[in-house]
Amino acid sequence: MGRIMIVGAISLAILFMAATVCSSRIMTITIAEDALNPQTQSCQQQFQQAQQLRSCQKFLRQRSQHDEDQQIPREVQQCCNQLEQIQDPQCRCEGLMKVVQKEEQTGQVQGRQRQQMLQTAQNLPGLCRLRPQRCEIQTMQDEQCRCEGIKQVMQQEQERGELQGREMREACKTAQSLPGLCRMSPHQCHNIPTPTFF
């Protein structure tokens, strides 16, 4: 019973520390990332049918490089048309998250431009008069910060030496899957090593 309480306390500490380690503003999307989930498969199909929201990606890129006051009407309409092809409101947000993360991977959008792109993406369904009015979008940088924060907490626990052997192994396994348990992405943190001793 005492061991369960220790593991539970560590899990709560990990979650708290992970939320505070990164100085960037964390925005979340409440979508379970289970590849076997029919909802997720349906979202992927809808995303493909909507041409992977390429017009939205183009619009977000252009919008992040211009002032908010500057209108880009043709691109907005094309984006709205593609977004409307995704029937499920939750899938729309997931699709927009993929688009934002794809743009982040290029490394060309940073700082103020990145923030502008995030805000525009979050408000895009409302701009297109679709549901939901606003998406809470999580970026790749947020995911990396979350896992890095969990890893730091686990390193502190190892240094304290209160957990040994099997208890430490179980705590590491829990830490690895903690974002998924909290319905956050990434579903699993692979940067946290699991001790091999028993």
Secondary structure in CASP SS format (residue, H / E / C, confidence):
PFRMAT SS
TARGET T0000
AUTHOR 0000-0000-0000
METHOD secondary structure of the structure
MODEL  1
M C 1.00
G H 1.00
R H 1.00
I H 1.00
M H 1.00
I H 1.00
V H 1.00
G H 1.00
A H 1.00
I H 1.00
S H 1.00
L H 1.00
A H 1.00
I H 1.00
L H 1.00
F H 1.00
M H 1.00
A H 1.00
A H 1.00
T H 1.00
V H 1.00
C C 1.00
S C 1.00
S C 1.00
R C 1.00
I C 1.00
M C 1.00
T C 1.00
I C 1.00
T C 1.00
I C 1.00
A C 1.00
E C 1.00
D C 1.00
A C 1.00
L C 1.00
N C 1.00
P H 1.00
Q H 1.00
T H 1.00
Q H 1.00
S H 1.00
C H 1.00
Q H 1.00
Q H 1.00
Q H 1.00
F H 1.00
Q H 1.00
Q H 1.00
A C 1.00
Q H 1.00
Q H 1.00
L H 1.00
R H 1.00
S H 1.00
C H 1.00
Q H 1.00
K H 1.00
F H 1.00
L H 1.00
R H 1.00
Q H 1.00
R H 1.00
S H 1.00
Q H 1.00
H C 1.00
D C 1.00
E C 1.00
D C 1.00
Q C 1.00
Q C 1.00
I C 1.00
P H 1.00
R H 1.00
E H 1.00
V H 1.00
Q H 1.00
Q H 1.00
C H 1.00
C H 1.00
N H 1.00
Q H 1.00
L H 1.00
E H 1.00
Q H 1.00
I C 1.00
Q C 1.00
D C 1.00
P H 1.00
Q H 1.00
C H 1.00
R H 1.00
C H 1.00
E H 1.00
G H 1.00
L H 1.00
M H 1.00
K H 1.00
V H 1.00
V H 1.00
Q H 1.00
K H 1.00
E H 1.00
E H 1.00
Q H 1.00
T H 1.00
G C 1.00
Q C 1.00
V C 1.00
Q C 1.00
G H 1.00
R H 1.00
Q H 1.00
R H 1.00
Q H 1.00
Q H 1.00
M H 1.00
L H 1.00
Q H 1.00
T H 1.00
A H 1.00
Q H 1.00
N H 1.00
L H 1.00
P H 1.00
G H 1.00
L H 1.00
C C 1.00
R C 1.00
L C 1.00
R C 1.00
P C 1.00
Q C 1.00
R C 1.00
C C 1.00
E C 1.00
I C 1.00
Q C 1.00
T C 1.00
M H 1.00
Q H 1.00
D H 1.00
E H 1.00
Q H 1.00
C H 1.00
R H 1.00
C H 1.00
E H 1.00
G H 1.00
I H 1.00
K H 1.00
Q H 1.00
V H 1.00
M H 1.00
Q H 1.00
Q H 1.00
E H 1.00
Q H 1.00
E H 1.00
R H 1.00
G C 1.00
E C 1.00
L C 1.00
Q C 1.00
G H 1.00
R H 1.00
E H 1.00
M H 1.00
R H 1.00
E H 1.00
A H 1.00
C H 1.00
K H 1.00
T H 1.00
A H 1.00
Q H 1.00
S H 1.00
L H 1.00
P H 1.00
G H 1.00
L H 1.00
C C 1.00
R C 1.00
M C 1.00
S C 1.00
P C 1.00
H C 1.00
Q C 1.00
C C 1.00
H C 1.00
N C 1.00
I C 1.00
P C 1.00
T C 1.00
P C 1.00
T C 1.00
F C 1.00
F C 1.00
END
